[in-house]
Amino acid sequence: MTQRSKKKALMLLFITTALLATAGYGAYWWHSGRFMQSTDDAYVGGDISAISTKVSGYIQHIAVQDNMAVRKGDLLVQLDDRDYQAALAKALGEVAAQQAALADVAASRQLQLAAIEGATASLAAARAATEKSANDNRRYGALVMSSAVSAQVRENAAADYRRAQAQESKALADQRVAERQLSVLDAREKQTQAALMQAQASLDMARLNLSYTEIRAPFDGVVGNRRAWSGSYVNSGTQLLSLVPAHGLWIDANFKESQLAHMLPGQRATVVADVLPGHTFSGRVTSVSPATGSRFSILPAENATGNFTKIVQRVPVRIALDGEAATLDVLRPGLSVIVTVDEKSTQ
């Protein structure tokens, strides 16, 4: 074979290989590649909580260090609780005092009921005496007409009758006063019950404030950005440290607006992290932001004024990681990743 023939054969082989490669890539792009949307503007996310104090006081003890793993319910920071212990004791005393006042009202009610019974009995006796005096007065009035008794006896009988009527009126008034005293006791009881409820609420608040002096982990995680120091005074709402969750990591991928036409929740995604380039994590699209990232910025761009330069907008897409990938280990919030979404996975 001549040199020219060899060159022609090599050229033909090269062209054939190039055509096959192009056809292969074209077939791949048609069946799969055109459904793959990728971006390197993506980062690991997590619900990082800023742990703050609900009450003010001096920090008595720091139970954790930076980068320390904690479990839900573990003590993070202990505030000096002596003031809150005293407030709790005072609230307990107020509740006890109102309970004693309520018991006193109950005892007064029993005593008043007995007084009402006595007043009722006195009224009955006065009515009986009035009835007897009325009968005597009538009898002596008839006898005086026949001169059977003297006028003095008749006058004495009339006086006794008027005295009995007066005593009956007094007994009736005493009974009404005793009964109305029950209404006074009812009002006093309601007032005491209201005061007891208020004292109980103060007691509950004192117990809550005392419990707030122990700041505990709300979930499993790792401590970071610690700003608390023993002996420091902190006000209510002061951020003491941050807690990075041990589970539930996700990916926020910012795709170009030209990549979103067919992106839907449920589509499969692959994630490659810069921290571990040889490993691929899997996940799925859970949601697409309702607006571009620029619209959520503090100062959104106002294109209606001044010169305009078109900039391709990006929209955040939330991707949930599968299995152990969502656990705080190699992946950590803030790390950069490359995300590829397979839009064909839901078609």
Summary of the structure (lengths in Angstrom):
residues: 347
radius of gyration: 46.5
end to end distance: 54.3
largest distance: 182.7
contacts: 987
relative contact order: 0.18
helix: 50%
strand: 24%
